[in-house]
Amino acid sequence: MSDQRSRTGIWLAGARGSVATTVIAGTAALRAGLAGPTGCVTEQPGFPDAGLPAVSDLVFGGHDVACTPLPKRAEQLVAAGVLPHGLPAAVHDDLATADAEIRPASLPDGGMSQLDAVEAIRADIEAFRERHGLARVVVVNVSSTEPVLTPHPAHTSAAALRAALAAGEDVLPPSSQYALAAITSGCAHVDFTPSTGMRIPALRELAEEAGPPYAGNDGKTGETLLKATLGPMFAARGLRVRTWSGTNLLGGGDGETLADPAALASKAASKQRVLAETLGHPVEGEVHIDYVPSLGDWKTAWDHVTFEGFLGVRMNLQFTWAGCDSALAAPLVLDLARLAARAHERGISGPLGELGFFFKDPVGTAEHAVMTQYETLRAFAARLGGER
């Protein structure tokens, strides 16, 4: 049995959502030997020597506005075809234990200021860490996508942000409140969403002062994974892509959130950015995202690509990607939390650009070619496992 102080906490913002529920149920299944690590990058060759925390040493907690207990949420995901039949019953105790560590979302309400909200989040995270005697905690944002942030003078520096919060101003979106709470409580932070999170200059400055590592943004699980793979292929082959248009159909909570044009703008920008970076030039075309409630946790993407070959001959590529969002995302959340925890243990601070493989819009790097990102990730894993 491992020493208690070797255990690592994963604090999930959005802890009763589909992705978080799949993460917690899936981890319990791995511990019990009920499932294999399919989809877990860090279980592939080249990663076991990185010194990552063991799956058996992970402890879950988090915040959510939802009240449905995790065992019930897991049953709902079985009905939706996301989790296998029988799994919620088999891992009921693990789900109930994690659910007992979920607190109501501490966001400004009524007379609570944003500073008070951040302090409340911090208090919950720190109490979780102390209660379980954890070596460290990684805060992971898997909550709903926010609208694009409106700039504010308080975002420009740590001093300006501190002054604005002390004056009771509302200047941070929820994702950035969680990021601030994480770094000021000495926790690594991972943003799996396209929301603002750490991408405010003032927060990055505070992160440099506090020291913990952070990673993001927007997990790369489906259509964008293909773009990041196919874009470099076209570039390497000398074929000029002229247009790349995509239509995404999705249901579930994420689809409902993205039915809001403001939230959609944040997601679409994240999905499209990879093309110009991998192709080396702007490309015509847009990403369309449509909410189809009956799809539930499933999503389908259809892409149409036109490109030129030798002597200007026009050609095209069309593909369809259909997948289960939570099943694609959950193993990556586990990978990221374990990698960030190990980086924190090794004293690495600041943006973890080496984890760009996992993100549509990665912080700390401008590289978007997926295989280049993968080799960078493997080198980082070797570094994590090497001697100090």
Residue pairs with C-beta under 8 A, 6 or more apart in sequence:
2 54
2 56
2 57
4 132
4 133
5 133
5 134
5 135
6 53
6 57
6 135
7 53
7 57
7 58
7 59
7 132
7 133
7 134
7 135
8 53
8 57
8 58
8 59
8 134
8 135
8 136
8 137
8 138
8 337
8 338
8 341
9 58
9 59
9 60
9 61
9 128
9 129
9 132
9 134
9 136
9 137
9 138
10 23
10 58
10 59
10 60
10 61
10 137
10 138
10 140
10 337
11 60
11 61
11 62
11 63
11 125
11 128
11 137
11 138
11 139
11 140
11 182
11 187
12 20
12 23
12 60
12 61
12 62
12 63
12 140
12 142
13 62
13 63
13 64
13 105
13 139
13 140
13 141
13 142
13 143
13 174
13 175
13 178
14 20
14 62
14 63
14 64
14 141
14 142
14 143
14 144
15 60
15 61
15 62
15 63
15 64
15 70
15 98
15 102
16 62
16 64
16 66
16 67
16 68
16 69
16 70
16 73
16 99
16 102
17 64
17 66
17 142
17 143
17 144
17 253
18 73
18 77
18 82
18 252
18 253
18 297
18 325
18 326
19 142
19 192
19 325
19 326
19 329
19 330
19 333
20 62
20 64
20 142
20 333
21 70
21 73
21 74
21 77
21 95
21 326
22 77
22 82
22 83
22 326
22 327
22 329
22 330
23 60
23 142
23 330
23 333
23 334
24 60
24 70
24 94
24 95
24 98
25 70
25 74
25 77
25 83
25 87
25 88
25 91
25 94
25 95
26 35
26 330
26 331
26 334
27 55
27 58
27 60
27 94
27 334
28 91
28 94
28 95
29 35
29 87
29 90
29 91
30 36
30 37
30 55
31 55
31 56
31 94
32 90
32 91
34 87
34 90
34 91
37 43
37 331
38 331
39 327
39 328
39 330
39 331
39 332
40 331
40 334
40 335
41 47
41 331
41 332
41 335
41 357
41 358
41 377
42 50
42 52
42 334
42 335
42 338
42 339
42 381
46 378
46 381
46 382
47 378
47 381
49 381
49 382
49 385
50 339
50 342
50 381
50 382
50 384
50 385
51 342
51 345
51 384
51 385
52 338
52 339
52 341
52 342
52 384
53 135
53 338
53 341
53 342
55 334
58 334
58 337
58 338
59 101
59 132
59 134
60 98
60 101
61 98
61 101
61 102
61 103
61 124
61 128
62 101
62 102
62 103
63 102
63 103
63 104
63 105
63 106
63 121
63 124
63 178
64 102
64 104
64 105
64 143
65 104
65 105
68 76
69 95
69 96
69 99
70 95
70 96
70 98
70 99
70 102
71 88
71 92
71 95
71 96
71 99
74 83
74 87
74 88
74 91
74 95
75 88
77 83
77 297
77 326
78 84
78 85
78 87
78 88
80 296
80 297
81 296
81 297
81 298
81 324
82 296
82 297
82 324
82 326
82 327
88 95
101 128
103 124
105 174
106 112
106 117
106 120
106 121
106 124
107 117
107 174
107 177
108 114
108 116
108 117
108 170
112 120
113 165
113 168
113 170
114 165
114 168
114 169
114 170
114 171
114 172
114 177
115 165
115 166
115 168
117 177
118 165
118 172
118 177
118 180
118 181
118 184
119 181
121 177
121 178
121 181
122 181
122 184
122 185
125 137
125 139
125 181
125 182
125 185
125 187
126 185
128 134
128 137
129 136
129 137
129 185
135 345
136 187
136 188
136 341
136 344
136 345
137 185
137 187
137 188
138 187
138 188
138 189
138 190
138 337
138 340
138 341
138 344
139 178
139 179
139 181
139 182
139 187
139 188
139 189
139 190
140 189
140 190
140 191
140 192
140 333
140 336
140 337
141 175
141 178
141 179
141 189
141 190
141 191
141 192
141 193
141 195
141 197
141 216
142 192
142 193
142 329
142 333
143 174
143 175
143 193
143 195
144 193
144 253
144 254
144 257
144 263
145 193
145 194
145 195
145 254
145 257
145 258
145 263
145 266
145 267
146 173
146 174
146 175
146 193
146 195
146 196
146 263
146 266
147 260
147 262
147 263
147 265
147 266
148 262
148 265
148 266
148 269
149 155
149 173
149 176
149 196
149 200
152 164
152 171
153 160
153 164
154 160
154 161
154 163
154 164
154 165
154 169
154 171
154 202
155 161
155 171
155 200
155 201
155 202
156 201
156 202
157 201
157 202
157 205
158 202
158 205
158 206
158 209
160 202
161 171
161 172
161 200
161 202
161 203
161 206
164 171
165 171
165 172
172 180
172 200
173 195
173 196
174 195
175 191
175 193
175 195
175 196
175 197
176 196
176 197
176 198
176 200
176 203
178 189
178 197
179 189
179 191
179 197
179 198
179 203
179 214
180 203
180 206
182 188
182 189
182 212
182 214
183 189
183 198
183 203
183 206
183 207
183 210
183 212
183 214
184 206
184 210
186 210
186 211
186 212
187 212
187 344
188 212
188 213
188 214
188 215
188 340
188 341
188 343
188 344
189 197
189 198
189 212
189 213
189 214
189 215
189 216
189 340
190 214
190 215
190 216
190 333
190 336
190 337
190 340
191 197
191 198
191 214
191 215
191 216
191 217
191 218
192 216
192 217
192 218
192 219
192 329
192 332
192 333
192 336
193 216
193 217
193 218
193 219
194 217
194 218
194 266
194 267
194 269
194 270
194 360
194 361
195 217
195 266
197 203
197 216
197 217
198 204
198 207
198 214
198 216
198 351
198 363
199 216
199 217
199 363
204 351
207 214
207 349
207 350
208 349
208 350
211 349
212 344
212 349
213 340
213 343
213 344
213 348
213 349
213 350
213 351
213 352
214 340
214 350
214 351
214 352
214 363
215 336
215 339
215 340
215 351
215 352
215 355
215 358
215 359
215 362
215 363
215 364
216 359
216 361
216 362
216 363
217 270
217 359
217 360
217 361
217 362
217 363
218 267
218 270
218 359
218 360
218 361
219 329
219 332
219 333
219 358
219 359
219 360
220 228
220 357
220 358
220 359
220 360
220 370
221 323
221 325
221 328
221 329
221 332
222 299
222 301
222 321
222 323
222 325
222 328
223 246
223 248
223 271
223 301
223 303
223 321
224 270
224 271
224 274
224 360
225 370
226 303
226 319
226 321
227 244
227 271
227 274
227 275
227 278
227 303
228 274
228 278
228 368
228 369
228 370
228 373
229 370
229 371
230 305
230 317
231 241
231 274
231 275
231 277
231 278
231 279
231 368
231 369
232 278
232 369
232 370
232 371
232 372
234 240
234 241
234 279
234 307
235 278
235 279
235 280
239 307
239 308
239 309
239 315
240 281
240 307
240 308
241 275
241 279
241 283
241 305
241 306
241 307
242 283
242 284
242 306
242 307
242 308
242 314
243 283
243 284
243 285
243 304
243 305
243 306
244 275
244 283
244 284
244 285
244 303
244 304
244 305
244 306
245 285
245 286
245 287
245 288
245 303
245 304
246 271
246 285
246 286
246 287
246 288
246 301
246 302
246 303
246 304
247 288
247 290
247 301
247 302
247 303
248 287
248 288
248 289
248 290
248 299
248 300
248 301
249 290
249 292
249 295
249 299
249 300
249 301
250 258
250 289
250 290
250 291
250 292
250 295
250 298
250 299
250 300
250 325
251 291
251 292
251 293
251 294
251 295
251 296
251 297
251 298
251 299
252 295
252 296
252 297
252 298
252 325
254 325
255 289
255 291
255 292
255 293
255 295
255 299
256 291
256 293
257 263
258 264
258 267
258 289
258 291
259 291
264 289
267 289
268 286
268 287
268 289
269 361
270 360
270 361
271 287
271 360
272 286
272 287
273 360
273 361
273 368
274 360
274 361
274 368
275 283
276 282
276 283
277 366
277 367
277 368
278 368
278 369
297 324
297 325
297 326
298 322
298 323
298 324
298 325
299 322
299 323
299 324
299 325
300 320
300 321
300 322
301 320
301 321
301 322
302 318
302 319
302 320
303 317
303 318
303 319
303 320
303 321
304 316
304 317
304 318
305 316
305 317
305 318
306 314
306 315
306 316
307 314
307 315
307 316
307 317
308 314
308 315
309 315
332 358
335 358
336 355
336 358
339 352
339 355
339 380
339 381
339 384
340 352
340 355
342 384
343 352
343 384
346 384
346 388
350 364
351 363
351 364
352 363
352 364
352 380
353 362
353 363
353 364
353 365
353 367
354 364
354 365
354 376
354 377
354 379
354 380
355 362
355 377
355 380
356 362
356 364
356 365
356 367
356 368
356 373
356 376
356 377
357 370
357 373
357 374
357 376
357 377
362 368
362 373
365 373
365 376
367 373
367 376
